[in-house]
Amino acid sequence: MKQALMEVMRMNRICRMVLVTCFGSFILVIFYFQSMLHPGMRSMDAGPVPSNKSGFLTGTTFPLDQNRLQVIRRNPFGMDICCRKGSRSPLQELYNPIQLELSNTAILHQIRRDQVTDTCRANSMSSRKRRVLTPNDLKHLVVDENHEMIYCYVPKVACTNWKRVMMVLTGRGKYSDPMEIPANEAHISSNLKTLNQYSIPEINHRLKSYMKFLFVREPFERLVSAYRNKFTQKYNTSFHKRYGTKIVRRQRKNATQEALRKGDDVKFEEFVAYLIDPNTQREEPFNEHWQTVYSLCHPCHIHYDLIGKYETLEDDSNYILQLAGVGSYLKFPTYAKSTRTTDEMTTEFFQNISLEHQTQLYEVYKLDFLMFNYSVPSYLKLE
C-alpha cells in the first residue's frame, strides 16, 4: 500500500513537471511571434533622441559601437519601427533580417557605419563647439513615405539618378522607368518632398523610424567633377556669373574686363584658391556642389543606416532597393558615361596646385576623407 502511494505521488510530480514545461514552451512561442511582428520591442535601451526647447534634435542619434557587428541585427534606435501594412520596413530588413547569418554586404555597411561613428566621436572630443540642427539643415534629405526611407543627396555623387529613382518610388510622377525622367525635371524641388517641409515632431519621428542613406565619393574627385561641370561648360552661365566673376576678381591679377564680366574661364588653381580663402565661407556657405558631405548631410547628428559609395554605386544602390522591397522590378540606372571624372583626371588637375594650397584644401575636406575611409591621394605632396 505504501509503495503504491509513493508511485502515485511520483506520477503526480512527473505530470506537474510536464505541465510546467509545456506552459513555459507555450509562453516562449507567444513571445517569439510577438517579436517577429514587433521587432522594435527587441531593444528598448536607446532612449529618446535628445532635443532642445524647440523639440528638435541636438545630439547624435547613432548607437554606440558596442558589440560592433552584432548590433546590425538589432534596431539601434530602440523604437517601434513597425511597418507598412502587410510588409516589413527597410529598417526591419536591415537590422532584423529573416536570415540569421549576416551577409558580406551587411557586414560591409556595418563597418562603414562604425567608421563614421568613430570619426564623429573623435571630432567631438577635439572640438568644443556643439552643433544644433535646424529644419533648414535638412533640405537635402528627400523623404519617401511609401517605403519609409530618407535619402540625403550629395551633388556630383549620382544624385540625378537617385532623384529619378526617388520620383519613381514616391509615385509623384507619371514615370515607372527612372531613365524616362529628364535630368532637369529630377532637380525640380517640387517633385520631391524634403525633411525640412515637415513639422518638428514629424521630423523627429521620421529620423527615428525611417531608413536613412546617402552616397559619398572620393572628396577631391568629386571636387574636380564639380569644377569641370560648373566652370568649363559654356552653358553654365549662372555659375559663371555668380561664382566665376567673383573668383576672377579675387584670384586673378590683371584680369581683363571681359573675364571680370563673364567669369567663364576660371582656372582650377583659382578655384582652389577661392575655396581655401577664409573670406569665402565668412561671406556665405559653400555651394552644394563643392560643400563637404559632412556639412550637407550632418552624419554626426543623423544616424545613417547605409552609406553607399560612388565606387560601388550599382551594388550599393540595388542593395537599398532590395531592402525597400522593390529590387525585383526596379534597378538603379547604369550607363557608361565617357565624360566621367576619374582618378587619373583628378591627378592631372592637382599637378599645378602648390604644396601649401594642397595642404590647406585637404584640411577643408579632411573630415570627409576620414569619415568615409578615403586615404590621402598619392598625387598629393603633403608632408
ChimeraX attribute file (.defattr): number of C-alpha atoms within 10 A of each C-alpha:
attribute: neighborCount
match mode: 1-to-1
recipient: residues
	/A:1	6
	/A:2	6
	/A:3	7
	/A:4	9
	/A:5	10
	/A:6	11
	/A:7	11
	/A:8	11
	/A:9	11
	/A:10	11
	/A:11	12
	/A:12	12
	/A:13	11
	/A:14	12
	/A:15	12
	/A:16	11
	/A:17	12
	/A:18	12
	/A:19	12
	/A:20	12
	/A:21	12
	/A:22	12
	/A:23	12
	/A:24	12
	/A:25	12
	/A:26	12
	/A:27	11
	/A:28	12
	/A:29	12
	/A:30	11
	/A:31	12
	/A:32	13
	/A:33	11
	/A:34	13
	/A:35	13
	/A:36	14
	/A:37	13
	/A:38	16
	/A:39	24
	/A:40	23
	/A:41	18
	/A:42	17
	/A:43	15
	/A:44	14
	/A:45	11
	/A:46	15
	/A:47	10
	/A:48	14
	/A:49	18
	/A:50	12
	/A:51	14
	/A:52	11
	/A:53	7
	/A:54	9
	/A:55	13
	/A:56	19
	/A:57	23
	/A:58	18
	/A:59	17
	/A:60	19
	/A:61	21
	/A:62	22
	/A:63	17
	/A:64	14
	/A:65	16
	/A:66	9
	/A:67	8
	/A:68	14
	/A:69	16
	/A:70	13
	/A:71	16
	/A:72	20
	/A:73	18
	/A:74	19
	/A:75	24
	/A:76	24
	/A:77	22
	/A:78	20
	/A:79	21
	/A:80	16
	/A:81	22
	/A:82	17
	/A:83	19
	/A:84	13
	/A:85	7
	/A:86	6
	/A:87	12
	/A:88	20
	/A:89	23
	/A:90	27
	/A:91	26
	/A:92	25
	/A:93	17
	/A:94	21
	/A:95	20
	/A:96	20
	/A:97	19
	/A:98	11
	/A:99	8
	/A:100	8
	/A:101	9
	/A:102	15
	/A:103	10
	/A:104	9
	/A:105	12
	/A:106	19
	/A:107	15
	/A:108	14
	/A:109	18
	/A:110	20
	/A:111	15
	/A:112	20
	/A:113	24
	/A:114	21
	/A:115	17
	/A:116	23
	/A:117	22
	/A:118	16
	/A:119	18
	/A:120	21
	/A:121	14
	/A:122	11
	/A:123	14
	/A:124	14
	/A:125	10
	/A:126	9
	/A:127	8
	/A:128	8
	/A:129	8
	/A:130	9
	/A:131	13
	/A:132	14
	/A:133	17
	/A:134	13
	/A:135	15
	/A:136	10
	/A:137	15
	/A:138	18
	/A:139	17
	/A:140	20
	/A:141	23
	/A:142	22
	/A:143	24
	/A:144	22
	/A:145	15
	/A:146	12
	/A:147	22
	/A:148	19
	/A:149	24
	/A:150	25
	/A:151	25
	/A:152	25
	/A:153	24
	/A:154	25
	/A:155	21
	/A:156	22
	/A:157	22
	/A:158	17
	/A:159	18
	/A:160	21
	/A:161	19
	/A:162	22
	/A:163	23
	/A:164	27
	/A:165	24
	/A:166	24
	/A:167	25
	/A:168	19
	/A:169	22
	/A:170	16
	/A:171	15
	/A:172	13
	/A:173	14
	/A:174	10
	/A:175	15
	/A:176	16
	/A:177	15
	/A:178	23
	/A:179	14
	/A:180	10
	/A:181	20
	/A:182	12
	/A:183	14
	/A:184	8
	/A:185	14
	/A:186	21
	/A:187	14
	/A:188	10
	/A:189	11
	/A:190	10
	/A:191	17
	/A:192	20
	/A:193	20
	/A:194	19
	/A:195	25
	/A:196	19
	/A:197	14
	/A:198	13
	/A:199	12
	/A:200	17
	/A:201	12
	/A:202	13
	/A:203	19
	/A:204	18
	/A:205	13
	/A:206	19
	/A:207	21
	/A:208	21
	/A:209	24
	/A:210	24
	/A:211	28
	/A:212	24
	/A:213	20
	/A:214	23
	/A:215	26
	/A:216	21
	/A:217	23
	/A:218	20
	/A:219	23
	/A:220	22
	/A:221	20
	/A:222	24
	/A:223	22
	/A:224	24
	/A:225	22
	/A:226	18
	/A:227	19
	/A:228	15
	/A:229	18
	/A:230	21
	/A:231	22
	/A:232	16
	/A:233	14
	/A:234	11
	/A:235	12
	/A:236	13
	/A:237	16
	/A:238	13
	/A:239	16
	/A:240	25
	/A:241	15
	/A:242	12
	/A:243	20
	/A:244	25
	/A:245	20
	/A:246	16
	/A:247	22
	/A:248	26
	/A:249	18
	/A:250	14
	/A:251	18
	/A:252	14
	/A:253	8
	/A:254	8
	/A:255	12
	/A:256	11
	/A:257	10
	/A:258	10
	/A:259	17
	/A:260	19
	/A:261	15
	/A:262	17
	/A:263	23
	/A:264	25
	/A:265	16
	/A:266	23
	/A:267	18
	/A:268	18
	/A:269	16
	/A:270	16
	/A:271	19
	/A:272	21
	/A:273	20
	/A:274	19
	/A:275	19
	/A:276	18
	/A:277	15
	/A:278	10
	/A:279	10
	/A:280	14
	/A:281	13
	/A:282	9
	/A:283	8
	/A:284	8
	/A:285	10
	/A:286	15
	/A:287	11
	/A:288	16
	/A:289	19
	/A:290	21
	/A:291	18
	/A:292	22
	/A:293	26
	/A:294	17
	/A:295	15
	/A:296	21
	/A:297	22
	/A:298	18
	/A:299	22
	/A:300	23
	/A:301	18
	/A:302	18
	/A:303	22
	/A:304	25
	/A:305	23
	/A:306	23
	/A:307	22
	/A:308	23
	/A:309	20
	/A:310	17
	/A:311	13
	/A:312	11
	/A:313	18
	/A:314	15
	/A:315	14
	/A:316	20
	/A:317	24
	/A:318	18
	/A:319	19
	/A:320	21
	/A:321	20
	/A:322	17
	/A:323	19
	/A:324	23
	/A:325	17
	/A:326	14
	/A:327	15
	/A:328	9
	/A:329	9
	/A:330	17
	/A:331	17
	/A:332	21
	/A:333	16
	/A:334	10
	/A:335	5
	/A:336	6
	/A:337	7
	/A:338	6
	/A:339	9
	/A:340	10
	/A:341	18
	/A:342	12
	/A:343	16
	/A:344	10
	/A:345	13
	/A:346	18
	/A:347	17
	/A:348	11
	/A:349	16
	/A:350	19
	/A:351	13
	/A:352	11
	/A:353	19
	/A:354	13
	/A:355	15
	/A:356	10
	/A:357	16
	/A:358	18
	/A:359	17
	/A:360	18
	/A:361	18
	/A:362	19
	/A:363	13
	/A:364	13
	/A:365	18
	/A:366	17
	/A:367	21
	/A:368	23
	/A:369	20
	/A:370	16
	/A:371	22
	/A:372	24
	/A:373	14
	/A:374	14
	/A:375	9
	/A:376	16
	/A:377	17
	/A:378	8
	/A:379	13
	/A:380	16
	/A:381	15
	/A:382	13
	/A:383	5
